[in-house]
Amino acid sequence: MDPTVENTPTDGHAVETATPTIPSATPTRTNKAKRNYRTKKRDTIDNEHDGDEEMKDDSLTESTQHSQQPAANCSNLPYVQSQNAQNIGEVYPGLARLSFLDQDSGVEGDKPEQEGSLGITRPHRPLQQKSLPLQQQQQSSSTSVEDEGELTISSQPVVETLATPPSTSPSVTSSGISSESNLIEIKDTALENKGRGLFSAAKDVLKAGTLVFKEMGYCQVVNDASLSSVCSACFKDTREEQGEDEKSASAGGVSASNQRKLVRCAGCKVVWYCNKTCQIKDWKLHHQLECQGIQQSMKNAVMKDVWTKRSMDTTTVRALCRMVRRRERVRTSAAYKAEHKKMDTAQRQVNEVYYSGLDQKEEEWLDEHGATWIDRYLRAPANNRDVSSKGVLDKSTQFTKIMAVVMSCVVSAKEDRATFMRGSGESTGEFEDASGTKGFELLQKLLSYGFSVTNLETTTAVGLALYVQSIPFMNHSCLPNCVYTFKGARVECRVIRDIQPGEELTISYIDQIGTTQERQKQLKEQYHFTCMCPMCQYFPANPLIQPNQDALLAIIPEPAFVPLLDPKQGFICPNSDCATRSDIGPILAMESQLAIYNKVELKCESCGQVAELTQEIVQENQEDAERIIAQFVRGMNGASDQQPKSGPRNFELAKVKLPETTDENAAEEARKAAAAKGGMNSVHEPSTAALQCFDEAYRSLTGVAPPQARTKSRQPTRSPMDINEDPVHRSALHRLVRQLEQTGFDEAVSHKNWVFALHRSLELERILNNTYIGHHPLKAVQGYYTCKIVNLLANLLLEESTIEIEESDHGQDSDEDEEMAGNSDDERDLKALRDAMGGGSSTRSKGHGTGSMQEQLLKRKQAGSAKTEGEAKSKAATKTTPIKRIQTEASRQLLVYLKSLIPKIEDPTLLQQFRVCWGKDGKLTNRYRYQVDSLKQALYYAELPFQETKL
Ligand SMILES: C[S@@+](CC[C@H](N)C(=O)[O-])C[C@H]1O[C@@H](n2cnc3c(N)ncnc32)[C@H](O)[C@@H]1O
């Protein structure tokens, strides 16, 4: 069967294209404003589809006769060893032009990666393998990976490594490491129950920022929720693209309506692709069999509901089906290779180009050896009650349902199903066909080792993948030295803290935000182990265990920030006359006891007061606090605490106006009055009611008054969330404050209250910086927020300028204006900016003040040149021309903020930090570029100088 994209109504199904959903500035987890437009015609689909809707062209027919990749020197050894990758053109003549490998030095050249175009990635210099005994044996005797024995686990770290996977490790020269060395090796850890781990095999320190490896999955699928917005071949997220599109549209670029749409496979009507190229690529690798399987499954009425009505989530089902199906190709690969040899050069090149050089080699390796790696090196958990390869299955479990659907796709004959479950291949070690696979064991492995593929920008999960080469061997640490990110479905692992030779490489499996107890609970529930990483030793969850500060300092000898307190401390005597604060010990004991006994007696060491605390009380407190926080957030956004708003309110700052008065005192009074009832001009400051809410929450959680009385003032003195200065803060408070910031941010964005959003964003950043050592993925998310906000604020600044111009028509008192303008350098700067903007503004008509961004920009440019001719002249004009200033605190703060960003993006050290997170071998990544571009744009609007540091 040929892959087809749906284009005409068939079987009563409407023709569909999916318009991607719009991401909010926050991760999709909290995005409530998704929209998914559907159109009847796919007339705006990528040009590649024009006139070729059914995708039954010759090349496809040709390629689908051979459902697998072309052969090229597939060996059981990793292809990096067998391929002369220094001249990829020799291996693939048609791909020579696509190679950006610097053939002399092995370092990457200057050409950009060809992401997105046929999924072509730059080939990397293969690693020279270390002469380890096992590998030597393999090389000299050409022994296949299948011939190797199981790894033996000893309590001592062993020196043997597994058969080397087709490592895609990059050039290491940028990190100063000899290219002769291998970067990583898999070996047993010292702890028996921890199993194996990934260790540095480099001779030198692996520097922060080093890309240690990247690898493709054995199988990967887009999750159900993202099917119509994420391409099932390249994992391009069209929601992300739409966000970019909006950004460029707002900056005068391509209109958002030109966004790309996905097309759906007309065969199974389940998966979606960018275009024909992506569809063909996936077809050859996975979808041909998957498509047949789904259609076979749909013949059963119950299963049909699963696929058409999504009566259950099919993500795991589809991943497992791909896993099972791919195994079958081992059997046919010899025949396929023979077939491939018969092709003429042109055919081969057409075939090969879909796989793009190194990808193809990796896919071939996975085809031939992935199954063996899964069988031999990935371990099914022994203690999983729900999924047992031998025991009786509880039919009601989710796993059983998954297996039922999987079997309906991959096993056609009923009698084969028992074999499939049991695994006939177990005795022989051969896997001849789908009925020979051990279905449940594969499911176990998928559940244990499967990775959630996330969107880099939004950190939203978009798919599920099973990797077999490197990342599945990485253990968890709450203080990891590596992070992993995704490019499409390809996972990349980077060092975030210098790693010593021989040190284990670790990642964090979970959100690092929680307390030790919370983290350990989640790890226990989800991954069935108790973490004993340096962070857990530094802040032990069990009060009987002494904190081990050396554990932390051993791995970070000179930490930039050593946490003095775990964000979970502070026990206050319930006797209000005493209110003595406890130290960390009793608190930890209390939390642990509560978890175990659900009840704990607290006795104050100072006054002897005893109080009983139960989980329920804690829960109630928590709910109370959350309610208060919600109120607080509403208050911060200017909503009345008495009358919770029913839907989002529009607080566009451009509409914010001060009372029409020239009397400063009266204006201040009016401001206060408005603020007291959550009025419009309080958008950048919390209302009195909101502050009270926060104080109440703080008191209920800590038992003491907030560090500082929070009275309402025009000049906000201190953030009400400034809890880090107070030595007494408990986990709940910390968590809630973070939640508050997060909720506040989301809320503020939904209200278009950019200034408040900026405050929340900066506050989140501060809290994260003060709480977590080293890099934290949330900081990256934070950076994303900030740069989005900068963009938004830049627009806001323009809008405000527009309003000012409009207002100036009325002719206002210049004294007040002059007084305000003289308050600070920032104000003077902004005033100069506005003068430049509105030179002669008093004579402009109202209509001229408004306009598109481009018009504003043009006016700004013209005005800018006028400004250079004589700022003094302009200033003098200001004195004589009465202008009513709608100079809000927002504008002032924006200017201050923008100014503060300049050194950040001009400072090479800070730039280096960006690169640690996202950079790659001296090149700016798209993310960084996006940040810098946003900042440049904002600075340009604000007419602030900006000199980007050349790297
Ligand atoms: C993806 S595997 C990592 C590789 C694994 N060690 C192995 O030998 O296959 C995840 C499993 O490793 C173990 N593990 C990972 N991190 C650990 C840690 N910090 N402490 C103890 N066990 C850990 C757990 O059993 C977990 O389910």
The ligand as a Gaussian input file, in Angstrom:
#p B3LYP/6-31G(d) Opt

LIG

0 1
 C       17.110000       4.405000      32.576000
 S       17.651000       3.213000      33.714000
 C       19.298000       3.682000      34.011000
 C       20.241000       2.584000      33.738000
 C       20.191000       1.498000      34.755000
 N       21.037000       1.820000      35.864000
 C       20.566000       0.178000      34.147000
 O       21.499000      -0.450000      34.601000
 O       19.884000      -0.197000      33.218000
 C       16.751000       3.709000      35.113000
 C       16.885000       2.791000      36.281000
 O       18.187000       2.914000      36.846000
 C       18.118000       2.888000      38.264000
 N       18.583000       4.191000      38.751000
 C       18.698000       5.325000      38.059000
 N       19.199000       6.308000      38.809000
 C       19.396000       5.804000      40.023000
 C       19.885000       6.334000      41.255000
 N       20.258000       7.592000      41.358000
 N       19.935000       5.511000      42.306000
 C       19.551000       4.218000      42.223000
 N       19.079000       3.653000      41.084000
 C       19.008000       4.436000      39.995000
 C       16.665000       2.688000      38.599000
 O       16.468000       1.325000      38.799000
 C       15.937000       3.160000      37.382000
 O       14.687000       2.541000      37.228000

